[in-house]
């Protein structure tokens, strides 16, 4: 009896100690989450103060594109549909997050007016890709060519603005853009969308200027845009296209290893230079490499699309999303300082990618924050310790990517490229879309 009582006492004490340890860890985790949430909120607040009203072009409309590292307007100020639409999306999203509709919606409405009045092609439909500061369409490579990628972001921004404002005119323009893509870009034979379209509306089925006709980047952002539109307009054709894009990204573009092929021929044959010479691989790097940042971002975009579609128990999408994040953490994570490297490559005969671009662009780092925290809540007990990686990634961003002197985010990590301290805060490829979305999503989850 004494032995039994002693064993029972040890069991009770052990169980009690385990509960105490678990409670301590839980309390520490809550404190850590609260601390990071407050830091992110402060940085987000400061970021919006930097961007607006500074970036608003009150003379010609829309938003300035070129802002130097000290937040001074400097440069030619050509305006691209992608950046202009991202500003509309970011301010519309901010209006919903802060609940301060008048402040941010006024800015978003200013951007919508520029999209409608200057960037929409009134003759042939669709949005111009690039216009001058005052809104005149600009030739690229000798002619005006529209892109599915840019029109996708117009849908993204307009749908978010409608969601925040209830302005049906913006929703109607988003619908019109979707139907324009359906008529001029959608490939009814092989599925997906052709990236390049002539001004008159003819798709370049074999690509344009040496660039293949289909790619992961335009496809994932079409997925993103149609997800946003479907949430405010549950149209049956839109649902069909959104679901087909989800399946396409998940089952065709993403490989079994967990990374995405970058470019494709019209019939979705992958474009690869893996068996070519080293010089040829380097020459065609932009068409064929592992983009860890895109893979990690797309894990989030796929799950967001699945949720919008209302797919129950979507274990297939969840498994692929997890695999993409795991691949990025396993092979693209800098084990020394933290952060996600920009590029890898599966060399012939190798079963893991070599790091071929050690730079760490800002958007990859903030998308990693968003996806790491998301997957940590879906798999809290996973061996990859996703929440710890999220915390490490946040420390990396604070030390190497966030400009603590001037505010905003560097172009990339200064641990790799110290000169990024003087990189522009804004270009036609850089604004507050990735950073504000990532911070807002993380703040919401940390609450």
Protein Blocks (a to p, Z undefined) as FASTA:
>chain_A
ZZmmmmmmmmmmmmmmmmmmmmmmmmmmmmmmmmmmmmmmmmmmmmmmmmpmklpcfkng
pjdfbdcfkopaedjkpacfklmmmmmmmmmmmmmmnopmklmmmmmmmmmmmmmmmmpc
fkngpjdfbdcfkopacdeehiacddfklmmmmmmmmmmmmmmnopaklmmmmmmmmmmm
mmmmocfkngpjdfbdcfkopacfkbgehiafbdfklmmmmmmmmmmmmmmoccfklmmm
mmmmmmmmmmmmpcfkopacfbdcfkopacdfklmcfklmmmmmmmoccdfklmmmmmmm
mmmmmmmnopahilklmmmmmmmmmmmmmmmpcfkngpjdfbdcddehiabdcdfbfbdc
fklmmmmmmmmmmmmmmmmmbfklmmlmmmmmmmmmmmmmmcfkngpjdfbdfklmmmlm
mgcfbdfkbccklmmmmmmmmmmmmZZ
